[in-house]
């Protein structure tokens, strides 16, 4: 029987190729498995917390994030917008959110700004009348719907109005202030919607 010549270079190449292909297969198989650790779309819709970056929201700007299939407005209020809050108190249904709107915010948001940090407003963007999504009118200037407008939210469907803290005006169809969802600051540039602050637990 003739001696067979072993091609060591070819053997090394085949071994390396097999290892690479096998490794790739493990990665491909692992990705769906790891994906199962993430909250499903159904879980997110049911109320899984949503972590959002607020670092790029400019002063006076509103950005909307989805949570529980609801729009959540996050507004970076200016000092001028915050200064309007006491001015509109006499025009509001429930300025202290302790009447009809008592259950519309957690205890840590039961203050004039209805927030953890004064400049940051976090509210569910659903009108408390019939569930429409109100528009944001941040400028402090007369508007067709209110010649004494001080900034806030206006629902064009049925003309309900809310101030820069999401508090409802008197004489409009909406009965309550906009809802403040559970939320907390993870750090200075990140909030998590759907989870109360640790100290609130």
N, C-alpha and C positions, 0 to 999 in steps of 0.2 A: 504494500500500500504506500503510495507516494506521500511524503510529508506535505501537509497543508501549510501554506504560508499565511500567517495571521497579519492582517493589516491593522496595526494598532491605531493609526490615525483615524481610519474609518470607524473603528470601534468607539473611540473617544467622541467622534462627531455624533454617532447614533445615540450614545449614552446621554450626551448633553442635550440633544434635540428631544429625546424622550422625556428628560427631566423638565425642560422648558414647557413642552406641551402639557405634561402632567400638572405642572404648577399652574399654568393658565387655566386648566380645567378646574382645579381646586378653587381658584379665585372666582371663576364664573359661577361655580356651584355655591360659593359662600355668599355672594352678593344678595341673592334673593333671601337667603337665610337671615342675614344681618338686617335686611329691609323689614323683616317681620318684627324686629324689635322696635321700629318706629311706630308712632301712633297712626292708625289707619285714617283714611278720609272720614269714615263714619265716626271714629273716636274723636277726631278733631271737631267734627260738626256737632257731636254730642256734648262737647265742652272741654276737650283736652286743652291745656294752657297753650297760649300762643306767645312766643317771645319775639319782640320786635325792636329794631334798632331805631332810635329816635334822634341820633346824632346829626342827621342831615335835614331835620325839620327846622326851617328858619323861623325867626320871630314873626308872629302874626299868621303863620301858615297852619293849615289843617291837613292831616294825612289820614286816610281811612284804612283800617286793617280788618280782615274777617275773623270773627270768633263766634262759634256756635251758629254759624250761617247768618250772623248778624253783622252789620257794619259798625265798627267801633271808631269813633272820631278821636284823634289825638291832636290837640291844638297847643302850640307853643305861644302862649299869650304874652303880649307886650305889656310894659308897665302902664301905658296909656289905656289899654283894654282893661287891665285889672282895676284901674282907677275909676272906671265907669260903674263897677258893680254896686257900690253903695248908692250911687245916684239913681239907679233904676228900681231900688227896693220898693218905693211906694206904688210902682206900676205892676208889681208882680203878685201872683196868686199866693205863693208860698215862699217868700224870700229866704227863710231859714230852713226850708225843707223839713219842717217839723209838723206840718198839717197833713194835707192829702198826699204830700210827696215824702212822708216820713220813711217809707220803705224803699225809696228810689236811690239810696246811696248807703254804702257801709259807714260805720261809725267814724272811721278815720277820714271820711270825706264830709262829715257833718260840720262844715265851717263855711264862711262866706264865699270862698273860692271853690268849694266842693271838690277839693283835691288834696293830695298828699303834699305836693310842692306847688306853691301858688301859680307859677307860670305854666304848669302842665295840666291841661284839662283832658280827662279821659271819660267819654260818655258813649253810650249806645246810641247810634244815629238813627233812631226810630222814633217818629212823632208819637206821643202818647195819646193821640186822638184815634186815628185809624191805621197807624202803622206805616205811614209814608216816610220817605227819607227827606228830611229838611235840607235846604241849601245853606251854605255858610256865607254870611255877609260880614266880613271882619272890619270893614272901614267904619269909622265913627263919623257919619255924615247922613244927611236926610236921604231917605229912600221913598219910592212911591208908596210903599205899604206902611211907612212910619216916618213922618217928618222930623221926629226927635230920636232917630235911631242911634244907638250907642254901640252897635256891633252885636253879633250873635247869629242865631239860626232862624230861618224863615221857611215855613212849609207852604209852597205855592198851591198845593192841592186844596187846602181849606183855610189857609191864611193864619195858621198858628205861628206864634213867635216865641223865641227863647233868647235870653241874654247870653253874655259871654261865659256864664257858668252853667248854661243849660237850664236856667230857671224860666218857667213859663209865665207869660204876661197875662194880665187880667183881660177879660172880654174876648178871648179866643176859644175855639172849640176844644183844644187840648186841656185836659184837667190836671195834669201832673208835670213836674219837672222831668227832663230827660234822665234816664237811668245811668248811674255810675256803676260800671261792672266791678267785680273784684279785680284788683291789680296791685302790683308792687314794683318798686325799682330794684332791678338786679344790680345795677350800678348807675353811674351818672348818665350813661348813654343808652341804656337798655331797660325796657319794662317788660313784665310778663303779665299778660291779660288772662284772667281766669283763676288767679291765686292771690289770696290776701297776703299782706305782709306778715312775716313770721311773728312779729309782736302782736298782731291782731288775733292770732290763734290762741 
